[in-house]
């Protein structure tokens, strides 16, 4: 099994990064953190509010700061936001400092999982499917560029994905 004292989860919204990450951390006896939760905790504001007030660029600045800091922590499973890979510095730091797992989910699966979620600013639009397709087109190659391992999460419970991941890594 690769040295797993720093595991970074990347992938689109709705892929299960937070839920799978918590389970994985428990199984690996590591701490768990989520960049979005960390940003909300530091600012005292939720992600949609940050997007409203500072725009996506302001949010990405905050995210980059959190990624830079948190990827230096040992014994950690870190779930990242779906757009973390859009900044080259984030990709460089994630790839260099830990084992990167791309949790891959089809657009159809993402739609199903995020349908009721009002906390995703990029999906508050007339056509969330179009947005998800566009994001996947831009981001999938970037996730793959830094991934040490890719696992498809479609149609599986988070626990099943985490267990399969642990088996594949052994």
Rosetta silent file (secondary structure, phi, psi, omega in degrees, C-alpha in Angstrom):
SEQUENCE: XXXXXXXXXXXXXXXXXXXXXXXXXXXXXXXXXXXXXXXXXXXXXXXXXXXXXXXXXXXXXXXXXXXXXXXXXXXXXXXXXXXXXXXXXXXXXXXXXXXXXXXXXXXXXXXXXXXXXXXXXXXXXXXXXXXXXXXXXXXXXXXXXXXXXXXXXXXXXXXXXXXXXXXXXX
SCORE:     score description
SCORE:     0.000 S_00000001
   1 L     0.000  137.163  177.997    0.000    0.000    0.000 S_00000001
   2 L   -61.582  158.945  177.579    1.361    3.463   -0.797 S_00000001
   3 L   -66.124  114.300 -174.276    2.340    5.624    2.155 S_00000001
   4 L  -113.905   63.747  174.561   -0.982    7.130    3.142 S_00000001
   5 L  -101.772   -9.088  172.117   -0.266    9.764    5.753 S_00000001
   6 E  -140.337  107.709 -179.231   -1.534   12.542    3.473 S_00000001
   7 E  -117.899  125.428 -178.839   -4.498   11.651    1.262 S_00000001
   8 E  -116.050  124.634 -179.952   -6.117   14.332   -0.871 S_00000001
   9 E   -99.359  125.086  176.320   -9.510   13.750   -2.490 S_00000001
  10 E  -122.639  161.332  178.289  -10.328   15.612   -5.693 S_00000001
  11 L   149.011  173.383 -176.451  -13.295   15.365   -8.022 S_00000001
  12 L   -72.072  165.052  174.815  -16.499   17.088   -9.046 S_00000001
  13 L   -61.080  140.846  179.646  -19.255   18.214   -6.714 S_00000001
  14 L    87.038    0.696 -179.817  -21.454   15.305   -5.794 S_00000001
  15 L   -78.852  -18.532  178.244  -18.663   12.713   -6.165 S_00000001
  16 L   102.914   19.790 -174.945  -18.718   12.031   -2.411 S_00000001
  17 H   -56.899  -46.057 -177.577  -15.411   13.574   -1.343 S_00000001
  18 H   -69.091  -49.957 -176.825  -16.577   14.634    2.126 S_00000001
  19 H   -65.915  -47.209  179.295  -18.575   11.521    3.006 S_00000001
  20 H   -65.688  -39.632  179.980  -16.038    9.069    1.576 S_00000001
  21 H   -60.081  -41.266  179.027  -13.201   11.097    3.097 S_00000001
  22 H   -63.730  -44.178 -179.462  -14.635   10.828    6.611 S_00000001
  23 H   -66.062  -44.954  179.984  -15.018    7.067    6.304 S_00000001
  24 H   -59.946  -44.890  179.346  -11.554    6.665    4.757 S_00000001
  25 H   -59.014  -43.130  178.771   -9.961    8.754    7.516 S_00000001
  26 H   -61.284  -43.948 -178.878  -11.610    6.552   10.124 S_00000001
  27 H   -68.398  -34.904 -178.810  -10.360    3.370    8.467 S_00000001
  28 H   -89.311   -2.599 -177.243   -6.818    4.748    8.033 S_00000001
  29 L    57.115   47.277  177.621   -6.838    6.251   11.547 S_00000001
  30 L  -118.825  164.301  172.978   -6.123    9.715   10.173 S_00000001
  31 E   -73.632  158.717  175.585   -7.676   13.117   10.811 S_00000001
  32 E  -121.949  139.666  173.265  -10.269   14.390    8.330 S_00000001
  33 E  -143.533  156.761 -179.583  -10.604   17.920    6.963 S_00000001
  34 E  -132.371  126.270 -175.991  -12.594   19.529    4.166 S_00000001
  35 H   -59.687  -39.780 -179.515  -11.364   22.719    2.486 S_00000001
  36 H   -63.900  -43.888  179.700  -14.896   24.139    2.133 S_00000001
  37 H   -64.779  -38.790  178.371  -15.687   23.531    5.819 S_00000001
  38 H   -63.467  -43.292  178.554  -12.335   25.059    6.777 S_00000001
  39 H   -62.297  -45.115  179.157  -13.052   28.173    4.679 S_00000001
  40 H   -62.157  -41.260 -179.851  -16.503   28.535    6.261 S_00000001
  41 H   -63.562  -43.067 -178.203  -15.028   28.094    9.722 S_00000001
  42 H   -70.916  -34.526 -175.824  -12.329   30.730    9.144 S_00000001
  43 H   -93.495  -20.600 -175.277  -14.647   33.311    7.582 S_00000001
  44 L    72.570   17.355 -179.721  -17.750   32.667    9.666 S_00000001
  45 L  -134.785  153.041  178.878  -19.708   32.679    6.397 S_00000001
  46 L   -84.618  164.970 -175.122  -21.019   29.947    4.143 S_00000001
  47 H   -57.710  -46.067  178.885  -19.710   29.295    0.633 S_00000001
  48 H   -57.724  -38.237  179.300  -22.755   30.758   -1.189 S_00000001
  49 H   -66.015  -42.988  178.744  -22.368   34.008    0.786 S_00000001
  50 H   -60.456  -43.929  177.154  -18.635   34.183   -0.015 S_00000001
  51 H   -59.723  -43.583 -179.901  -19.456   33.673   -3.719 S_00000001
  52 H   -62.924  -43.494 -174.500  -22.096   36.439   -3.517 S_00000001
  53 H   -82.559  -39.269 -171.622  -19.816   38.905   -1.749 S_00000001
  54 H  -113.955   -6.531 -176.151  -16.396   38.121   -3.234 S_00000001
  55 H    74.031  173.841 -178.980  -17.209   36.269   -6.440 S_00000001
  56 H   -63.313  -37.418 -178.495  -15.647   33.004   -7.474 S_00000001
  57 H   -61.331  -43.582  178.072  -12.193   34.605   -7.648 S_00000001
  58 H   -62.646  -41.436  176.909  -12.370   35.740   -4.003 S_00000001
  59 H   -63.030  -44.050 -178.307  -13.466   32.270   -2.963 S_00000001
  60 H   -64.210  -32.886  175.739  -10.627   30.667   -4.970 S_00000001
  61 H   -62.587  -46.183  179.027   -8.096   32.958   -3.242 S_00000001
  62 H   -63.190  -42.579 -179.474   -9.326   31.747    0.146 S_00000001
  63 H   -61.335  -43.277 -179.060   -9.331   28.150   -1.073 S_00000001
  64 H   -61.877  -40.125  177.821   -5.736   28.401   -2.321 S_00000001
  65 H   -61.140  -46.036 -179.279   -4.609   29.697    1.070 S_00000001
  66 H   -65.310  -43.370  179.351   -6.328   26.783    2.858 S_00000001
  67 H   -61.893  -45.344  179.470   -4.897   24.209    0.416 S_00000001
  68 H   -56.460  -44.837 -177.988   -1.392   25.612    0.830 S_00000001
  69 H   -74.383  -50.951 -171.104   -1.641   25.319    4.601 S_00000001
  70 H   -69.799  -29.299  179.996   -3.593   22.081    5.039 S_00000001
  71 L   -70.651   -8.917  176.417   -1.553   20.008    2.564 S_00000001
  72 L   -87.543   -8.720 -178.852    1.394   20.488    4.914 S_00000001
  73 L   -82.429  138.354  175.985   -0.356   18.598    7.733 S_00000001
  74 L   -88.146  164.657  175.843    0.520   14.952    8.298 S_00000001
  75 L    56.297   51.497 -172.508   -1.918   12.136    9.090 S_00000001
  76 E  -139.466  136.510  164.622   -4.737   13.777    7.172 S_00000001
  77 E  -104.527  121.526 -176.851   -7.413   12.929    4.643 S_00000001
  78 E  -116.319  118.580  173.106   -8.345   16.214    2.951 S_00000001
  79 E   -89.262  132.643 -178.217  -11.485   16.607    0.833 S_00000001
  80 L  -110.450  163.696  175.328  -11.178   19.508   -1.601 S_00000001
  81 L   -72.626  155.035 -177.004  -13.727   21.595   -3.456 S_00000001
  82 L   -57.259  -31.595 -176.548  -14.549   20.592   -7.030 S_00000001
  83 L   -93.876    6.056 -176.559  -12.818   23.633   -8.529 S_00000001
  84 H   -56.129  -32.149 -175.751   -9.585   23.354   -6.554 S_00000001
  85 H   -75.342   -6.829 -177.731   -7.773   22.028   -9.641 S_00000001
  86 H   -69.986  -21.779  178.785   -8.434   25.189  -11.652 S_00000001
  87 L  -100.049  123.822 -179.298   -5.425   26.886  -10.093 S_00000001
  88 H   -55.253  -37.088  179.549   -2.022   25.510  -11.162 S_00000001
  89 H   -62.321  -39.696  177.865   -0.543   26.225   -7.697 S_00000001
  90 H   -64.044  -44.556  179.679   -3.193   24.035   -6.078 S_00000001
  91 H   -61.089  -44.077 -178.854   -2.502   21.206   -8.519 S_00000001
  92 H   -60.744  -48.365 -177.278    1.233   21.469   -7.915 S_00000001
  93 H   -66.077  -45.030  179.525    0.894   21.452   -4.112 S_00000001
  94 H   -60.720  -47.706 -177.304   -1.642   18.607   -4.020 S_00000001
  95 H   -65.856  -35.977 -174.936    0.431   16.412   -6.352 S_00000001
  96 H   -80.189  -27.622 -168.819    3.701   17.120   -4.552 S_00000001
  97 H  -104.520   -6.293 -177.231    2.585   16.736   -0.945 S_00000001
  98 L  -164.560 -174.213  178.473    0.354   13.683   -0.817 S_00000001
  99 E   -93.045  116.216 -174.242   -1.469   10.784   -2.417 S_00000001
 100 E   -98.524  124.784  177.614   -4.200   12.211   -4.675 S_00000001
 101 E  -113.487  123.607  176.726   -7.370   10.208   -5.272 S_00000001
 102 E   -92.846  111.551  174.061   -9.768   11.319   -7.993 S_00000001
 103 E   -87.830  106.917 -172.688  -13.329   10.379   -7.049 S_00000001
 104 E   -97.030  131.295  176.410  -14.940   10.277  -10.459 S_00000001
 105 L  -137.351  138.634  178.103  -18.707   10.602  -10.968 S_00000001
 106 L   -66.401  161.262  177.581  -20.657   10.973  -14.207 S_00000001
 107 H   -59.644  -39.068  179.945  -22.639   14.141  -14.820 S_00000001
 108 H   -61.012  -43.404  179.193  -25.854   12.125  -14.456 S_00000001
 109 H   -66.903  -41.632  177.633  -24.762   10.901  -11.011 S_00000001
 110 H   -60.158  -43.269  178.975  -23.707   14.413   -9.970 S_00000001
 111 H   -60.083  -46.303 -178.920  -27.111   15.749  -11.034 S_00000001
 112 H   -60.917  -43.252 -175.359  -28.896   13.072   -9.050 S_00000001
 113 H   -76.763  -25.230 -175.663  -26.807   13.728   -5.924 S_00000001
 114 H  -105.808   -0.113 -174.132  -26.937   17.543   -6.046 S_00000001
 115 L   -49.200  -44.323 -176.022  -30.527   18.022   -7.232 S_00000001
 116 L   -93.899   -0.492 -172.049  -31.844   19.231   -3.852 S_00000001
 117 L   -85.260  115.260  179.906  -28.669   21.004   -2.714 S_00000001
 118 L   -93.553    1.372 -176.574  -29.024   24.803   -2.516 S_00000001
 119 L   -95.075   14.772 -178.927  -25.516   25.276   -1.116 S_00000001
 120 L  -114.559   95.662 -173.320  -23.758   24.928   -4.465 S_00000001
 121 H   -54.233  -37.948 -176.420  -23.498   28.414   -5.990 S_00000001
 122 H   -69.837  -15.758 -178.453  -22.456   27.222   -9.455 S_00000001
 123 H   -99.802    1.365  179.166  -25.639   25.120   -9.770 S_00000001
 124 L   -82.560   72.569 -173.096  -28.113   27.889   -8.944 S_00000001
 125 L  -147.475  168.320  178.849  -29.007   28.248  -12.593 S_00000001
 126 L   -62.474  -36.803 -172.961  -31.711   27.338  -15.115 S_00000001
 127 L  -129.635   78.062 -179.187  -29.680   24.434  -16.479 S_00000001
 128 H   -59.330  -31.177  179.884  -27.474   22.748  -13.852 S_00000001
 129 H   -62.640  -42.379  178.228  -26.778   19.854  -16.243 S_00000001
 130 H   -61.518  -42.739  178.419  -25.177   22.212  -18.761 S_00000001
 131 H   -61.052  -49.011 -178.564  -23.040   23.709  -15.980 S_00000001
 132 H   -62.020  -39.502  178.259  -21.941   20.266  -14.741 S_00000001
 133 H   -63.894  -43.760  179.653  -21.069   19.135  -18.283 S_00000001
 134 H   -63.549  -45.352  179.105  -19.013   22.251  -18.881 S_00000001
 135 H   -61.965  -41.978 -178.876  -17.215   21.918  -15.520 S_00000001
 136 H   -63.615  -41.268  179.591  -16.475   18.235  -16.191 S_00000001
 137 H   -60.451  -42.550 -179.732  -15.050   19.060  -19.611 S_00000001
 138 H   -72.662  -43.220 -166.429  -12.700   21.657  -18.076 S_00000001
 139 H   -93.232  -30.042 -176.773  -11.778   19.839  -14.888 S_00000001
 140 H   -52.422  -46.832  179.387  -11.643   16.098  -15.668 S_00000001
 141 H   -63.031  -30.715 -179.320   -8.240   16.347  -17.426 S_00000001
 142 H   -74.323  -39.789  175.166   -6.903   18.386  -14.467 S_00000001
 143 H   -59.939  -46.544 -177.319   -8.132   15.848  -11.895 S_00000001
 144 H   -65.185  -34.862 -179.302   -6.509   13.077  -13.938 S_00000001
 145 H   -57.975  -37.422 -175.044   -3.265   15.058  -14.315 S_00000001
 146 H  -104.756   -4.769 -174.436   -2.609   15.002  -10.557 S_00000001
 147 L   -74.702  133.305  169.846   -4.347   11.753   -9.557 S_00000001
 148 L   -87.377  -21.957 -179.181   -2.316    8.874   -8.170 S_00000001
 149 E  -152.786  140.277  177.883   -5.486    6.765   -8.226 S_00000001
 150 E  -119.752  133.896  176.638   -8.907    7.119   -9.908 S_00000001
 151 E  -137.511  134.741 -179.563  -12.063    5.461   -8.610 S_00000001
 152 E   -86.707  131.281 -176.603  -15.605    5.733  -10.002 S_00000001
 153 L  -103.457   -2.963 -177.601  -18.249    6.451   -7.351 S_00000001
 154 L   -55.253  133.907  172.084  -21.390    6.080   -9.518 S_00000001
 155 L    66.803   14.844 -179.074  -24.106    3.898   -8.048 S_00000001
 156 L  -122.889  148.190  173.763  -22.154    3.058   -4.886 S_00000001
 157 L   -72.210  153.894  177.847  -22.605    4.036   -1.273 S_00000001
 158 H   -55.013  -39.446 -179.683  -19.757    6.119    0.175 S_00000001
 159 H   -64.093  -41.959  178.592  -18.847    3.238    2.495 S_00000001
 160 H   -62.101  -44.827  179.508  -18.661    0.816   -0.448 S_00000001
 161 H   -61.149  -46.495 -179.060  -16.425    3.205   -2.411 S_00000001
 162 H   -62.252  -42.130  179.621  -14.112    3.689    0.592 S_00000001
 163 H   -65.312  -42.356  178.357  -13.877   -0.066    1.202 S_00000001
 164 H   -62.985  -41.290  179.010  -13.163   -0.730   -2.478 S_00000001
 165 H   -60.956  -46.591  179.066  -10.549    2.020   -2.448 S_00000001
 166 H   -60.537  -42.081  177.985   -8.804    0.521    0.580 S_00000001
 167 H   -63.145  -44.878 -178.257   -8.760   -2.916   -1.111 S_00000001
 168 H   -64.313  -31.201 -177.150   -7.389   -1.464   -4.374 S_00000001
 169 H   -82.339  -14.975 -178.151   -4.628    0.374   -2.554 S_00000001
 170 L   -77.964    0.000    0.000   -3.383   -2.684   -0.630 S_00000001
